[in-house]
Amino acid sequence: MKNGETMNRPLTFTIFGSTGDLTYRKLLPALYQLETRNLLPEDLIIRCIGRKAYTTTSYLETAKPWLQKGSRFPFSEAVYDRFVRHVTYVEMTMTEAQDYAQLSATQADRDYLYYFAVAPEFFEIIALNLKQSGALNQGLHRIILEKPFGIDEDHARHLNAILSEIFSEDNIYRIDHYLGKEMIQNILTIRFANRLFEGIWNKDY
């Protein structure tokens, strides 16, 4: 965290797009793996937002197979039982302003982290609806985005301006998922294993 004063405050981690591929394949397995290592705070709330008509129980039944095959550690029912205590599913439509009333009961002594696991065209509407609903009035609020985003440079700059106005730049975390792609990870191998590139891929060229 960037603000040392909030290190020990309880956290609500909200995922927009909780029924999508990114959440099932990456986010929930990563959180489950943290629980495997006893790294999730006991007072953490994981709030999964989606428009499908799930209850928390039926959502977890859908997510469980993804946890079983997505974790780097052997799946444990005991760990799973601990993990699901953190999770709550909230049915809502991201584009409907009135649905955000479910998220407006925030607390000044709790921090809030929002992961926008949705297409970039929804970033602005989610941020504006969070603000207009009053959900950002109490506590410290941060967002996580994946980039690159926007349909072009102008759109990306527009999104940056809107999000920075609502959350402030210090509270925005950007993840470039392309850094995890195999092609990018192999750049060093391509450079140092190929004499053609090794001699010119340096600070002088």
C-alpha positions as CSV (number, residue, x, y, z in Angstrom):
1,M,0.0,0.0,0.0
2,K,1.1,3.5,-0.7
3,N,-0.2,5.0,2.5
4,G,1.5,3.5,5.5
5,E,-1.3,4.8,7.8
6,T,-3.8,2.3,6.2
7,M,-1.6,-0.8,6.4
8,N,-3.6,-2.4,9.3
9,R,-7.1,-1.4,8.2
10,P,-9.5,-4.1,7.0
11,L,-10.0,-4.4,3.3
12,T,-12.9,-5.0,1.0
13,F,-11.7,-6.3,-2.4
14,T,-14.4,-5.8,-5.1
15,I,-14.1,-7.5,-8.4
16,F,-16.2,-6.2,-11.3
17,G,-16.6,-8.9,-13.9
18,S,-16.6,-11.8,-11.5
19,T,-18.2,-14.2,-13.9
20,G,-15.6,-13.6,-16.6
21,D,-12.6,-15.5,-17.8
22,L,-10.0,-13.3,-16.0
23,T,-11.6,-13.8,-12.6
24,Y,-12.1,-17.5,-13.0
25,R,-8.7,-18.3,-14.5
26,K,-6.5,-15.8,-12.7
27,L,-7.9,-13.7,-9.8
28,L,-9.8,-16.3,-7.7
29,P,-7.0,-18.9,-8.0
30,A,-4.5,-16.3,-7.0
31,L,-6.5,-15.3,-4.0
32,Y,-7.0,-19.0,-3.1
33,Q,-3.3,-19.5,-3.3
34,L,-2.7,-16.7,-0.9
35,E,-5.1,-18.4,1.5
36,T,-3.1,-21.6,1.0
37,R,-0.1,-19.8,2.4
38,N,-2.1,-18.1,5.2
39,L,-1.6,-14.7,3.6
40,L,-5.2,-13.5,3.4
41,P,-6.2,-11.3,6.4
42,E,-9.0,-12.8,8.4
43,D,-11.1,-9.6,8.0
44,L,-10.8,-9.5,4.2
45,I,-14.0,-9.3,2.3
46,I,-13.9,-10.4,-1.3
47,R,-17.0,-9.0,-3.0
48,C,-17.7,-10.5,-6.5
49,I,-19.8,-8.5,-8.8
50,G,-21.7,-10.0,-11.7
51,R,-25.0,-9.7,-13.6
52,K,-25.7,-13.5,-13.6
53,A,-28.4,-14.7,-11.1
54,Y,-26.1,-16.5,-8.7
55,T,-26.3,-16.7,-5.0
56,T,-23.0,-16.7,-3.2
57,T,-23.3,-20.5,-2.8
58,S,-24.1,-21.2,-6.5
59,Y,-21.3,-18.8,-7.6
60,L,-18.8,-20.6,-5.5
61,E,-20.0,-23.9,-6.9
62,T,-19.3,-22.5,-10.4
63,A,-15.9,-21.1,-9.3
64,K,-14.6,-24.2,-7.4
65,P,-13.5,-26.2,-10.5
66,W,-11.4,-23.2,-11.6
67,L,-9.8,-23.1,-8.2
68,Q,-9.0,-26.8,-8.4
69,K,-7.3,-26.6,-11.7
70,G,-5.9,-23.0,-11.5
71,S,-4.0,-23.3,-8.2
72,R,-0.3,-24.1,-8.2
73,F,-0.7,-25.9,-4.9
74,P,-2.6,-29.2,-4.4
75,F,-6.3,-28.4,-3.8
76,S,-7.3,-28.6,-0.2
77,E,-10.9,-28.7,1.0
78,A,-9.8,-27.2,4.4
79,V,-8.2,-24.3,2.6
80,Y,-11.2,-23.9,0.4
81,D,-13.5,-23.8,3.4
82,R,-11.4,-21.0,4.9
83,F,-11.3,-19.2,1.5
84,V,-15.0,-19.1,0.9
85,R,-15.7,-17.4,4.2
86,H,-14.2,-14.3,2.6
87,V,-16.4,-14.4,-0.6
88,T,-19.7,-12.7,-1.2
89,Y,-21.5,-12.6,-4.6
90,V,-23.4,-9.5,-5.5
91,E,-25.8,-9.6,-8.5
92,M,-25.9,-6.3,-10.3
93,T,-25.7,-4.7,-13.7
94,M,-22.6,-2.4,-14.0
95,T,-24.4,0.0,-16.4
96,E,-27.4,0.5,-14.1
97,A,-26.7,3.4,-11.7
98,Q,-29.4,2.3,-9.2
99,D,-27.7,-1.1,-8.7
100,Y,-24.7,0.6,-7.1
101,A,-26.8,1.4,-4.0
102,Q,-25.8,-2.1,-2.8
103,L,-22.2,-0.9,-2.6
104,S,-22.8,2.5,-1.0
105,A,-22.7,1.4,2.6
106,T,-19.0,2.0,3.0
107,Q,-17.1,2.5,6.3
108,A,-14.5,5.2,7.2
109,D,-12.3,2.6,9.0
110,R,-12.1,0.2,6.1
111,D,-10.2,0.4,2.8
112,Y,-11.7,-0.5,-0.6
113,L,-9.9,-2.0,-3.6
114,Y,-11.8,-2.4,-6.9
115,Y,-10.5,-4.6,-9.7
116,F,-12.0,-3.7,-13.1
117,A,-11.9,-7.2,-14.7
118,V,-14.1,-5.9,-17.5
119,A,-13.7,-4.5,-21.0
120,P,-12.2,-1.0,-21.1
121,E,-15.5,0.5,-22.4
122,F,-16.9,-0.1,-18.9
123,F,-14.2,1.6,-16.9
124,E,-15.7,5.1,-17.1
125,I,-19.3,4.1,-16.3
126,I,-18.2,2.0,-13.3
127,A,-16.1,4.8,-11.9
128,L,-18.8,7.4,-12.4
129,N,-21.5,5.2,-10.9
130,L,-19.3,4.4,-7.9
131,K,-18.9,8.2,-7.4
132,Q,-22.5,9.2,-7.9
133,S,-23.8,6.4,-5.7
134,G,-21.9,7.7,-2.7
135,A,-19.8,4.5,-2.5
136,L,-16.6,6.5,-2.4
137,N,-17.7,8.8,0.5
138,Q,-16.2,6.8,3.3
139,G,-12.8,5.0,3.6
140,L,-9.9,4.9,1.2
141,H,-10.7,3.7,-2.4
142,R,-8.3,2.3,-4.9
143,I,-8.7,0.7,-8.3
144,I,-6.7,-1.9,-10.4
145,L,-6.8,-1.7,-14.2
146,E,-5.2,-3.8,-16.9
147,K,-3.5,-2.0,-19.7
148,P,-3.2,-1.2,-22.5
149,F,-6.7,0.1,-22.6
150,G,-8.8,2.4,-24.7
151,I,-9.7,2.2,-28.4
152,D,-7.0,4.7,-29.3
153,E,-4.6,7.2,-27.6
154,D,-7.3,9.9,-27.3
155,H,-9.7,7.5,-25.6
156,A,-6.9,6.2,-23.3
157,R,-6.1,9.8,-22.2
158,H,-9.7,10.5,-21.6
159,L,-10.1,7.4,-19.4
160,N,-6.9,8.4,-17.5
161,A,-8.3,11.9,-16.9
162,I,-11.7,10.6,-15.7
163,L,-10.2,8.0,-13.4
164,S,-7.5,10.3,-12.0
165,E,-10.2,12.9,-11.2
166,I,-12.4,10.4,-9.3
167,F,-9.7,8.3,-7.5
168,S,-6.5,10.5,-7.8
169,E,-3.4,9.1,-9.5
170,D,-1.9,7.7,-6.3
171,N,-4.9,5.4,-5.9
172,I,-4.8,3.9,-9.4
173,Y,-2.8,0.7,-10.0
174,R,-2.1,-0.3,-13.6
175,I,-1.1,-3.8,-14.6
176,D,0.3,-4.5,-18.1
177,H,-0.6,-8.2,-18.6
178,Y,1.5,-8.3,-21.8
179,L,4.5,-8.5,-19.5
180,G,3.4,-12.0,-18.6
181,K,3.2,-13.2,-22.2
182,E,5.6,-15.9,-23.3
183,M,6.9,-13.8,-26.2
184,I,7.8,-10.9,-23.9
185,Q,9.4,-13.2,-21.3
186,N,11.6,-14.7,-24.1
187,I,13.0,-11.3,-25.2
188,L,16.2,-11.8,-23.1
189,T,16.7,-15.3,-24.6
190,I,16.2,-13.9,-28.1
191,R,18.7,-11.1,-27.4
192,F,21.6,-13.1,-25.8
193,A,21.2,-16.3,-27.8
194,N,21.4,-14.4,-31.1
195,R,24.6,-12.6,-32.1
196,L,22.7,-10.4,-34.6
197,F,20.6,-8.8,-31.7
198,E,23.0,-9.1,-28.8
199,G,25.4,-6.6,-30.2
200,I,22.9,-3.8,-30.9
201,W,20.2,-4.3,-28.2
202,N,21.9,-2.1,-25.6
203,K,21.9,1.4,-24.3
204,D,24.1,2.7,-27.2
205,Y,21.7,1.7,-29.9
